[in-house]
Amino acid sequence: MTTSVRTVVATRYVTPLREGGSMPALVEADDDGLYVVKLRGAGQGTPVLVAELISAELARAAGLRVPEVVKVDLDTTLGKNEPDYEVRELLMKSGGLNLGLDFLPGSVTYDPAADPRPDAALASLLVLFDSFIMNPDRSAKNTNLLRWQSQLWLIDHGAALYFQYGWQPDAPLAGARTPFSRIRDHVMLHLASDLAGAAQTLAKAWSPKLIERIVVDIEDAWLDPVGSGLPTRDAWCAWLCARLEALSFIAEEAARARATVI
């Protein structure tokens, strides 16, 4: 099956981005683009890269705006002159393919208290998308939304799809049909008055075939680099397809959560 995520080669390490625990890097690549790179050698490991890739491609298929995702081939010598020991060690542990997101120059963090509110359709789609991927990081304190060119852009989904950390081969679909109760903290929940419409949109946009195409793009080394018991490629397909079948139940939980905040 043809993959859709491009691979670029890092040509210049620009600077670390110290917003958060994973310390992503700003890197220039051989296509002259700048990318925010999540490094495989960071403490959270490769599951973050897998969650970022799947979440971004599902969002894009649903019509939500996300920066382009690329695989970034990083030579460890790129950071040899980095004076910060912590950064240098992180780069040394991250040779090979990492995950990058297109850098959006001039973008600013979305402020729910000051910026224009999205309409009900967009807010509902965003809420249901985050419910599906079990994203805990879209609160008023930490929106992980950027305003760029007068549009909302979604970033930083590394904490989503966290079922993979406790995945068990003898119960491969555990949690796949479970509604996401933490959606009650979502920054857009009070605006999400069209969750039924959002469910219809996602049901049309997503399919088992799409899920298979996305999962094919995951690097083998990201799935189980050191025999750590992470989900296999087939397990990812099965789990996401089972969750897709439960979309109506996930939407119902979001609607119940919304009823408590309006």
Backbone as a ProteinNet text record, in pm:
[ID]
protein_1_A
[PRIMARY]
MTTSVRTVVATRYVTPLREGGSMPALVEADDDGLYVVKLRGAGQGTPVLVAELISAELARAAGLRVPEVVKVDLDTTLGKNEPDYEVRELLMKSGGLNLGLDFLPGSVTYDPAADPRPDAALASLLVLFDSFIMNPDRSAKNTNLLRWQSQLWLIDHGAALYFQYGWQPDAPLAGARTPFSRIRDHVMLHLASDLAGAAQTLAKAWSPKLIERIVVDIEDAWLDPVGSGLPTRDAWCAWLCARLEALSFIAEEAARARATVI
[TERTIARY]
84.7	0	88	55.1	134.1	123.2	237.5	237.4	216.4	175.6	142.3	226.6	302	382	521.7	561	691.9	805	922.1	1043.9	1138.8	1190.3	1289.3	1414.3	1524	1650.8	1687.4	1712.9	1752.4	1889.2	1900	2027.7	2085.5	2000	2049.7	1962.8	2029	1959.9	1954.8	1835.7	1820.7	1820.8	1725.2	1715.4	1621.4	1640.9	1542.3	1419.8	1304.9	1182.5	1148.4	1162	1153.3	1013.7	910.7	774.3	718.1	735.4	687.9	802.8	767.9	868.9	947.5	895	962.3	1073	1077.5	1178.7	1198.5	1096.5	1113.1	1217.7	1261.9	1366	1311.3	1356.6	1329.4	1444.1	1410	1510.9	1480.7	1585.6	1572.2	1603.3	1528.2	1544.6	1587.8	1612.7	1665.6	1563.7	1438.7	1340.5	1327.8	1423.5	1427.6	1315.7	1242.8	1137.2	1189.8	1116.2	1144.2	1038.8	1083.8	992.7	1015	903.8	909.4	916.6	1028.8	1055.1	1040.4	951.8	942.2	1046.8	1134.4	1251.6	1225.3	1263.7	1239.2	1316.3	1424	1504.7	1454.4	1344.9	1289.9	1230.6	1205.3	1163.6	1038.2	942.9	818.8	834.6	944.7	973.7	891.6	894.2	830	676.9	609.4	462.6	411.1	486.4	445.9	443.8	542.8	549.7	432.2	398.4	285.4	155	134.3	11.6	2.6	114.1	115	76.9	135.8	110.4	-35.8	-85.5	-223.7	-320.7	-302.6	-395	-396.8	-278.4	-271	-339	-316.7	-374.8	-525.9	-574	-719.2	-781.2	-714.5	-765.5	-772.7	-668.1	-664.8	-777.8	-800.2	-906.5	-1044	-1056.9	-1184.6	-1205.5	-1105.7	-1118.1	-1067.2	-1003.7	-943	-802.5	-759.5	-629.2	-519.1	-421.3	-302.6	-181.7	-68.1	53.3	88.6	151.7	191.3	285.3	261.9	347.7	447.4	573.8	678.2	764	829.3	933.7	1065.5	1140.4	1265.1	1382.2	1466	1585.1	1695	1733.5	1827.3	1959.8	2067	2202.2	2246.7	2296.6	2332.2	2443.8	2522.3	2630.4	2576.7	2447.8	2390.8	2398.4	2395.3	2397.8	2529.2	2636.4	2763.7	2821.4	2785.4	2838	2741.1	2632.9	2536.6	2599.3	2607.4	2675.6	2596.7	2464.3	2381.4	2390.8	2441.7	2462.6	2331.7	2223.7	2096	2045.4	2055.8	2011	2099.2	2228.9	2322.6	2295.8	2271.3	2242.2	2111.4	2011.8	1883.9	1899.9	1977.4	2000.6	2079.3	2173.2	2251	2164.2	2057.8	1967.5	1860.7	1857.7	1745.5	1786	1896.1	1935.3	1832	1818.6	1719.2	1595.8	1482.3	1359.1	1284.6	1257.9	1178	1053.3	968.5	845.9	849	824.4	824.2	689.7	658.5	539.8	583.4	524.6	559.7	551.2	657.3	661	576.9	487.5	398	450.7	528.9	590.9	487.2	502.7	410.8	283.4	268.4	147.6	150.4	31.7	20.3	-74.3	-52.7	-138.2	-280	-376.7	-517.4	-553.9	-614.3	-657.9	-810.4	-870.8	-1016.7	-1086.9	-1014.2	-1075.9	-1074.6	-985.6	-969.5	-991.4	-963.8	-973.3	-1116.2	-1147.4	-1282	-1317.2	-1442.9	-1488	-1516.4	-1483	-1522	-1672.1	-1727.7	-1870.6	-1898.9	-2028.1	-2068.7	-2020.9	-2020.9	-1980.9	-1833.7	-1746.9	-1604.4	-1577.4	-1639.8	-1620.4	-1664.7	-1777.5	-1829.9	-1738.4	-1687.5	-1597.6	-1469.4	-1418.6	-1295.6	-1316.4	-1429.1	-1458.4	-1470.2	-1542.4	-1562.2	-1433	-1354.7	-1223.6	-1137.7	-1130.5	-1049.2	-1105.4	-1236.9	-1296	-1251.4	-1250.4	-1212.1	-1067.7	-976.7	-835.2	-796.6	-893.3	-869.3	-759.7	-779.6	-679.8	-706.5	-619.3	-641	-588.1	-524.4	-453.1	-520.8	-648.1	-713.9	-800.6	-741.4	-813	-794	-866.7	-853.4	-712.9	-648.2	-513.7	-408.3	-437.7	-341	-418.6	-447.4	-538.1	-473.9	-341.6	-273	-341.7	-379.5	-435.7	-355.7	-329.3	-261.1	-353.2	-337.8	-402.1	-295.4	-322.7	-227.8	-308.3	-279.1	-352.2	-503	-539.3	-679.5	-757	-686.2	-750.4	-696	-775.6	-731.7	-656.6	-542.2	-460.6	-436.7	-447.5	-430.1	-285	-230.8	-93.6	-86.6	22.3	65.9	-35.8	-36.3	-126	-48.5	69.9	152.8	96.3	9.2	-49.2	-176	-223.8	-347.1	-320.7	-429.5	-421	-331.3	-346.4	-255.9	-284.1	-386.7	-412.5	-290.5	-207	-95.2	5.6	12.4	109.9	73	-56.2	-98.2	-156.4	-125.3	-183.9	-140.5	-238	-211.1	-252.9	-165.5	-200.8	-321.4	-346	-458.6	-589.9	-583.8	-705.3	-680.5	-662.4	-613.6	-709.9	-839.2	-937	-981.6	-914	-952.2	-954.2	-1064.7	-1077.7	-1120.6	-1127.5	-1158	-1298.2	-1390.8	-1529.5	-1568.1	-1469.5	-1495.6	-1505.9	-1616.2	-1626	-1516	-1487.2	-1376.8	-1433.9	-1432.3	-1495	-1420.4	-1291.6	-1213.2	-1246.7	-1336.6	-1378.5	-1447.9	-1490.3	-1557	-1466.4	-1335.1	-1240.4	-1204	-1267.8	-1230.5	-1264.7	-1172.8	-1189.3	-1307.7	-1347.1	-1455.3	-1587.9	-1594.5	-1712.4	-1841	-1834.6	-1957.1	-2008.8	-1922.1	-1962.1	-2008.6	-1990.6	-2013.7	-2160.7	-2241.9	-2386.9	-2432.5	-2340.6	-2378.5	-2296.9	-2295.4	-2218.4	-2276.3	-2407.8	-2468	-2417.7	-2409.7	-2356.6	-2210.4	-2134.4	-1993	-1976.1	-2062	-2054.9	-2079.5	-2172.8	-2199.3	-2079.7	-2017.8	-1900.4	-1786.2	-1759.2	-1649.5	-1680.6	-1804.6	-1841.6	-1822.5	-1843.5	-1822.4	-1674.5	-1600.2	-1459.1	-1367	-1402.7	-1314.8	-1369.6	-1281.6	-1319.7	-1206.9	-1234.9	-1125.9	-1013.2	-1049	-945.4	-855	-913.8	-833.4	-742.4	-797.5	-718.4	-600.6	-624.2	-515.5	-408.3	-451.1	-353.2	-268.3	-330.8	-256.5	-158.5	-206	-122.4	-3.8	-20	90.6	208.5	181.6	287.7	369.7	327.1	404.5	532.1	642.7	769.6	772.7	828.1	839.9	913.4	1018.4	1099.3	1024.6	917.5	838.1	739	703.9	600.4	651.2	767.7	820.6	972.1	1035.8	1179.3	1265.2	1221.2	1304.5	1221.6	1127	1045	962.3	908.5	839.2	690.6	642.4	502.5	403.6	444.4	352.6	264.7	150.4	62.1	131.2	100	149.4	70.2	114.6	43.2	-100.6	-114.9	-248.3	-334.5	-271.9	-345.3	-395.9	-313.8	-356.3	-477.6	-472.5	-585.1	-711.8	-699.8	-817.2	-873.4	-786.2	-832.6	-901.8	-841.2	-900.7	-1032	-1039.3	-1164.5	-1274.1	-1238.9	-1337.1	-1384.5	-1294.6	-1334	-1424.4	-1396.2	-1480.8	-1623.2	-1636.2	-1768.2	-1843.4	-1770.1	-1830.9	-1848.4	-1837.1	-1839.9	-1967	-2081.2	-2207.1	-2205.6	-2147.1	-2139.2	-2042.3	-1935	-1838	-1903.2	-1985.1	-2056.6	-2158	-2223.7	-2321.2	-2254.3	-2135.8	-2063.4	-2025.2	-1982.6	-1948.8	-2071.7	-2187.1	-2310.9	-2349.1	-2332.7	-2362.9	-2269.2	-2141.2	-2045.1	-2081.1	-2124.3	-2160.3	-2280.7	-2372.8	-2492.6	-2457.7	-2342.5	-2302.4	-2234.2	-2200.5	-2126	-2203.4	-2326.4	-2405	-2530.2
-119.7	0	124.4	221.6	343.8	427.4	475.2	561.7	706.7	789.8	927.8	1029.8	987.3	1079.7	1090.8	1212.9	1234.5	1212.5	1181.6	1175.5	1284.9	1361.6	1464.4	1434.8	1495.3	1476	1605	1594.1	1711.2	1759.5	1888.2	1945.3	2043.9	2096.1	2193.2	2187.7	2172.6	2179.8	2326.6	2380.2	2523.4	2554.5	2497.4	2528.1	2430	2407.5	2327	2412.4	2349.4	2416	2362.1	2444.3	2396.4	2412.3	2405.6	2415.9	2276.6	2219.3	2084.6	1990.2	1869.3	1776	1708.3	1700.6	1622.3	1699	1829.8	1916.7	1886.9	1913.9	1897	1994.9	1969.1	2051.5	2121	2242.7	2310.9	2278.3	2216.2	2163.4	2209.1	2241.8	2269.1	2141.3	2118.9	1994.8	2023.2	1915.4	1928.7	1981.3	2001.3	2066.4	2215	2266.1	2406.4	2440.7	2341.4	2365.7	2361.9	2427	2420.4	2331.7	2242.2	2147.5	2143.1	2132.6	2104	1952.5	1900.6	1757.2	1697.3	1597.6	1515.5	1405.5	1399.2	1311.8	1176.5	1073.2	936.9	905.3	980.7	955.1	1024	1100.8	1169.3	1068.5	1114.7	1025.2	945.1	1003.6	933.8	827.8	830.8	728.4	739	631.2	631	630.7	589.5	599.3	740	841.8	979.3	1003.6	951.7	969.2	900.2	781.1	706.9	783.6	831.7	907	1033.9	1102.7	1225.3	1196.6	1093.5	1062.5	1023.4	930.7	885	999.2	1074.7	1183.8	1289.7	1327.7	1431.6	1388.1	1263.4	1217.9	1195.4	1153.3	1144.5	1284.1	1380.1	1517.5	1573.4	1550.9	1602.5	1541.9	1412.5	1346.1	1399.8	1449.6	1502.5	1649.5	1709.8	1849.4	1947.8	1899	1987.3	2025.9	2144.7	2194.5	2150.1	2078.9	2039.5	2065.8	2102.9	2117.5	1985	1993.6	1870.9	1789.6	1659.9	1567.5	1506	1501.4	1437.2	1350.5	1253.6	1179.8	1250.7	1270.8	1347	1255.1	1232.3	1148.9	1234.5	1197	1278.3	1205.3	1267.9	1217.3	1269.6	1180.9	1222.3	1325.3	1333.6	1433.1	1575.1	1588.4	1720.9	1806.2	1742.6	1818.4	1810.3	1771.2	1749	1876.3	1991.1	2117.5	2187	2120.7	2178.1	2185.7	2307.3	2322.3	2265.8	2256.1	2205.8	2053.3	1999.9	1856.1	1779.5	1827.3	1757.3	1746.7	1857.8	1858.8	1768.5	1776.2	1694.9	1545.8	1505.5	1365.8	1321.1	1409.6	1376.7	1354.4	1438.9	1423.3	1295.5	1261.5	1140.6	1015.3	1021.8	907.8	900.6	1000.2	1013.3	996.5	925.6	901.4	818	843.5	772.5	857.2	791	861.8	909	1038.3	1103.3	1161.8	1228	1283.4	1435.4	1502.5	1647.3	1702.8	1820.6	1894.1	2027.5	2063.9	2187.8	2306.2	2385.5	2503.4	2614.2	2673.4	2779	2913.4	2984.1	3108.8	3216.1	3282.1	3389.6	3342.6	3214.3	3164.7	3202.1	3212	3245.2	3145.2	3123	3031.1	3086.1	2999.9	3039.9	3071.7	3188.2	3232.4	3229.4	3134.8	3124.8	3245	3323.4	3439.8	3562.1	3564.5	3685.4	3664.3	3545.5	3521.4	3489.9	3510	3478.5	3332.1	3308.9	3171.7	3102.3	2974.1	2900.4	2876.8	2848.4	2820.8	2683.3	2654	2530.4	2407.3	2413.5	2297.1	2262.3	2364.2	2339.2	2296.2	2364.8	2328.8	2185.6	2146.1	2010.6	1906.9	1937.6	1844.9	1827	1936.1	1930.3	1849.7	1872.7	1799.2	1649.4	1612.5	1470.4	1404.6	1477.3	1426.1	1396.1	1491.1	1469.9	1358.9	1341.8	1229.6	1098	1092.2	969.1	931.5	1028.1	997.1	1003	1030.1	1035.8	1138.4	1258.9	1364.5	1443.5	1434.7	1509.6	1652.4	1690.5	1818	1919.7	1952.1	2060.7	2137	2175.3	2246.3	2396.7	2473.6	2618.9	2662.9	2586.3	2620.3	2582.7	2481.9	2432.4	2388.4	2483.3	2453.2	2370.2	2379.1	2314	2347.5	2473.2	2528.8	2653.3	2671.4	2790.8	2868.6	3000.3	3084.1	3122.7	3084.7	3112.9	3141.1	3253.8	3297.3	3297.1	3347.5	3365.3	3234.1	3123.7	2993.4	2921.7	2827.2	2745	2622.5	2595.2	2479.8	2394.5	2264.5	2170.7	2125.5	2119.5	2072	1982.1	1908.7	1838.1	1735.4	1619.7	1510.3	1392	1417.9	1309.2	1237.6	1305.8	1242.3	1165	1173.5	1104.5	955.9	879.6	736	664.6	701.8	651.4	506.2	444.8	303.8	218.2	266.3	184.9	152.5	236.9	211.5	90.1	59.6	-55.2	-166.6	-164.3	-262.9	-404.1	-497.3	-637.1	-724.5	-810.2	-895.5	-984.6	-1021.6	-1108.6	-1032	-900.6	-817.7	-700.2	-728.4	-626.1	-511.7	-529.8	-423.5	-354.2	-379.3	-317.4	-165.7	-105.3	40.5	99.3	17.2	71.2	129.4	73.6	120.6	203.9	244	319.5	469.1	533.5	679.1	751.2	872.4	949.1	1049.3	1012.9	1097.5	1228.6	1232.4	1354.9	1465.1	1437	1540.8	1656	1633.8	1740.1	1861.9	1844.3	1954.7	2024.3	1986.1	2038.9	2188.1	2263.6	2408.5	2447.7	2363.7	2396.4	2328.4	2256.9	2174.6	2257.1	2374.2	2454.4	2507	2511.3	2559.6	2446.4	2322.4	2206.4	2164.1	2244	2218.3	2131.4	2086.8	2004.4	1876	1804.2	1680.7	1572.7	1574	1477.5	1500.3	1626.8	1658.8	1621.3	1642.6	1605.6	1455.2	1378.5	1233.1	1187.5	1252.7	1219.1	1253.7	1367.5	1409.2	1308.9	1267.6	1174.8	1036.5	994.4	863.5	858.9	972	977.9	991.5	1061.5	1090.3	973	892.7	785.3	650	558.3	423.5	328.4	198.3	102.9	115.4	145.7	161.5	280.5	391	507.6	472.3	405.8	368.3	281	186.2	99.7	182.1	278.5	360.9	442.7	493.9	573.4	486.2	371.3	283.9	230.1	211.7	165.1	262	389.4	489.7	487.5	411.6	403.9	323.9	375.8	304.8	181.1	72.5	-49.8	-23	57.2	83.2	166	234.1	310	220	108.9	23.7	-56.8	-115	-197	-199.2	-84.5	-73.8	-163.4	-192.9	-272.8	-381	-438.6	-544.5	-498.3	-377.4	-317.2	-350.6	-435.3	-476.5	-375	-288.8	-191.7	-259.5	-198	-260.6	-281.8	-392.4	-419.6	-336.4	-337.7	-265.4	-318.6	-451.3	-510	-473.4	-468.6	-432.7	-289.2	-200	-61.6	-53.3	-122	-120.3	-171	-283.9	-343.2	-251.5	-191.6	-105.9	19.1	83.7	205.5	175.8	63.6	26.9	-2.7	-67.5	-93.4	36.9	131	261.1	336.3	322.9	386.4	331.5	202	141.4	196.1	243.2	295.7	447.4	508.7	654.6	715	650.6	706.2	709.6	607.8	605.3	711.5	732.1	835.3	973.2	993.8	1121.3	1140.8	1035	1045.2	1088.2	1034.3	1073.9	1221.4	1268.3	1409.7	1497.5	1453.1	1529.4	1534.1	1422.6	1421.3	1515.9	1514.3	1604.2	1749.8	1779.1	1916.9	1964.2	1874	1911.4	1957.8	1919.7	1960.1	2096.3	2152.1	2278.6	2394	2367.2	2476.4	2503.6
0	0	0	-80.1	-91.3	35.9	85.2	202.4	159.8	255.8	222.2	296.8	397.7	477	415.4	381.9	319.9	420.4	368.5	449.1	403.1	499	469.1	551.3	510.4	580.3	652.8	781.5	859	815.1	785.5	742	843.1	931.3	1030.1	1154.7	1267.6	1395.9	1436.7	1456	1480.6	1629.4	1703.3	1846	1914.3	2044.8	2118	2151.3	2159.9	2203.2	2341.1	2440.8	2578.6	2639.5	2555.4	2606.8	2625.4	2743.4	2768.2	2796.7	2838.8	2885.2	2776.1	2654.4	2551.3	2480.7	2495.7	2434.9	2286.6	2205.1	2060.2	2007.1	1885	1823.8	1700.3	1675.9	1550.5	1455.8	1341.4	1250.3	1107.9	1033.2	890.4	813.4	703.8	627.8	484.6	411.1	275.8	175.2	216.8	129.4	162.2	243.2	288.4	384.9	433.2	530.6	672.7	763	906.3	971.1	1060.1	1123	1273.9	1346.6	1489.4	1501.2	1549.3	1546.1	1685.3	1694.8	1814.7	1803.8	1902.6	1895.2	1961	1892.8	1941	2067.9	2093.6	2212.1	2337.2	2326.7	2444	2541.9	2662.5	2769.9	2740.9	2666.9	2637.5	2529.5	2457.2	2359	2232.1	2154.4	2023.4	2025.7	2135.4	2134.1	2105.6	2146.3	2118.1	1967.5	1896.7	1751.8	1683.9	1732.3	1675.4	1697.9	1819.4	1850.5	1767.3	1749.5	1670.1	1525	1467.1	1326.9	1305.2	1384.9	1367.6	1389.2	1496.1	1527.8	1418.3	1371.2	1268.6	1139.2	1098.6	973.1	985.1	1099.8	1121.2	1119.1	1181.9	1182.7	1041.4	964.4	827.6	744.7	760.6	685.1	723.3	845.7	893.3	855.9	792	752	854.7	960.1	1059.8	1014.1	1053.8	1008.9	1104.4	1049.8	1124.2	1035.9	1096.2	1014.3	948	830.1	762.3	851.6	854	927.5	829.8	870	789.6	880.3	819.8	890.1	865.9	971.5	962.5	994.3	894.2	910.4	973.2	1093.8	1171.3	1189.4	1144.2	1167.9	1304.1	1387.6	1524.1	1526.9	1420.5	1418.8	1406.1	1376.8	1356.7	1483.5	1598.3	1723.4	1797.1	1727.8	1797.3	1857.2	1799.4	1851.7	1946.7	1981	2074.8	2213.8	2270.8	2400.1	2518.7	2505.2	2614.9	2619.3	2729.8	2741	2725.1	2787.7	2782.1	2638.3	2564	2425.2	2340.7	2361.3	2283.4	2305	2428.4	2458.1	2392.3	2393.7	2331.6	2181.6	2116.8	1973.4	1943.8	2030.3	2010	2019.8	2098.7	2115.6	2006.3	1918.5	1824.7	1679.7	1654.5	1517	1443.4	1313.5	1233.8	1212.1	1196.6	1163	1287.1	1288.9	1391.3	1324.6	1402	1344.3	1351.9	1238.6	1234.9	1192.6	1240.7	1198.7	1141.9	1031.7	963.6	1060.1	1065.9	1151.8	1090.2	1170.5	1121.8	1170.8	1089	1133.8	1162.8	1275.4	1312.1	1378	1400.2	1466.3	1613.7	1672.7	1815	1881	2008.2	2082.8	2091.8	2065.3	2073.8	2218.7	2238.4	2370.7	2374.5	2445.9	2445.7	2507.4	2587.6	2650.1	2560	2461.7	2381.2	2232.1	2181.8	2037.3	1994.6	1866.4	1817.2	1841	1875	1897.6	1764.9	1754.5	1634.3	1634.7	1517	1512.5	1570.8	1587.2	1653.8	1578.8	1445.9	1366.8	1390.6	1388.1	1409.5	1553.6	1649.3	1789.7	1816.2	1758.7	1778.7	1715.9	1596.3	1529.1	1609.1	1662.4	1740.5	1868.6	1935.1	2058.8	2031.6	1928	1900.6	1851.5	1773.6	1732.3	1854.1	1948.7	2067.6	2155.7	2155.4	2228.4	2167.3	2035.8	1966.8	1997	1989.3	2010.2	2158.6	2246.1	2390.3	2423	2375.2	2391.7	2518.8	2620.1	2744	2739.6	2628.9	2622.4	2531.3	2562.7	2489.9	2590	2699.3	2805	2789	2868.6	2862.9	2903.7	2992.2	3036.2	2933.6	2853.3	2755.7	2632.3	2543.1	2432.2	2322.2	2307.4	2194.9	2062.4	2051.2	1928.5	1893.3	1764.9	1717.1	1624.5	1626.3	1526	1423.8	1300.5	1191.7	1066.3	1004.6	885.7	911	1028.5	1070	1082.5	1099.3	1113	1236.8	1288	1400.1	1348.4	1409.5	1372.6	1497.4	1481.4	1590.6	1598.1	1720.4	1739.7	1863.3	1871.9	1992.7	2042.6	1976.5	2015	2073.2	2123.4	2174.1	2294.7	2371.1	2490.2	2457.8	2333.7	2295	2272	2255.8	2226.2	2326.4	2452.4	2555.5	2593.9	2537.1	2563.8	2530.3	2437.5	2389.7	2499.5	2602.6	2708.9	2793.4	2802.2	2881.1	2796.4	2668.4	2577.4	2613.4	2607	2637	2519.1	2469.5	2355.6	2381.4	2507.8	2536.2	2548	2545.8	2544.4	2449.1	2320.5	2227	2201.8	2229.6	2204	2332.4	2441.8	2568.4	2556.4	2595.4	2593.3	2461.5	2355.9	2223.6	2215.6	2289.5	2283.8	2405.7	2483.6	2606	2576.4	2615.5	2597.8	2675.9	2635.5	2694	2794.8	2922.8	3024.6	3046.3	3015.8	3039.3	2938.7	2848.2	2752.8	2823.6	2946.8	3023.4	3044.1	3030.1	3048.3	2917.6	2808.4	2677.3	2665	2607.4	2597.1	2509.9	2415.7	2323.2	2357.6	2467.9	2494.9	2502	2563.8	2579.8	2446.1	2344.5	2211.9	2120.1	2164.1	2077.4	2077.3	2014.3	2014.6	1898.3	1814.1	1698.6	1696.5	1806.7	1814.4	1723.3	1703	1611.4	1469.2	1428.8	1297.1	1285.3	1393.7	1393.3	1378.4	1443.5	1433.2	1289.4	1223.4	1083.1	995.1	1022.4	944.7	959.5	1083.5	1106	1049.2	1060	1005.9	854.5	788.2	643.6	608.4	692.6	661.9	691.9	791.6	838.1	796.8	768.9	728.4	765.3	770.1	793.1	690.4	567.4	464.6	495.9	540.1	577.6	694.8	794.5	911.5	870.5	782.6	735.2	664.8	582.6	510.8	608	714.2	811.9	889.3	934.7	1016.9	938.8	808.3	724.5	731.3	757.8	760.6	888.8	988.9	1112.8	1087.7	1131.3	1116.2	1206.8	1154.9	1234.4	1366.2	1360	1478.9	1583.7	1543.8	1640.8	1713.9	1654	1711.1	1829.9	1819.5	1928.3	1921.2	1949.6	1925.6	2013	2135.6	2226.6	2294.3	2223	2280.2	2398	2389.3	2503.4	2509.8	2420.3	2428.3	2377.1	2286.8	2228.6	2123.5	2088.7	1989.2	1855.3	1791.1	1657.2	1556.9	1433.6	1328.5	1314.1	1313.1	1302.6	1423.3	1540.8	1661.7	1655.4	1601.8	1584.9	1492.6	1381.8	1287.5	1355.2	1424.8	1489.2	1596.8	1676.7	1786.7	1732.4	1634.4	1578.7	1506.1	1438.5	1370.4	1471.8	1582.3	1687.6	1749.7	1763.7	1820.3	1723	1594.9	1495.3	1501.7	1524.9	1537.6	1659.2	1759	1881.5	1878.5	1760.9	1751.2	1811	1791.3	1843.9	1996.4	2060.3	2206.5	2257.4	2183.3	2220.3	2211.5	2108.1	2092.8	2204.6	2245.9	2355.4	2485.1	2512.7	2633.1	2626.9	2509.7	2494.7	2517.6	2467.7	2487.3	2634.5	2705.8	2849.8	2924.1	2885.8	2950.4	2924.1	2801.7	2767.7	2849.3	2874.6	2950.3	3092.3	3140.8	3277.5	3279.9	3162.1	3161.5	3098	3051.9	2991.4	3074.8
[MASK]
++++++++++++++++++++++++++++++++++++++++++++++++++++++++++++++++++++++++++++++++++++++++++++++++++++++++++++++++++++++++++++++++++++++++++++++++++++++++++++++++++++++++++++++++++++++++++++++++++++++++++++++++++++++++++++++++++++++++++++++++++++++++++++++++++++++

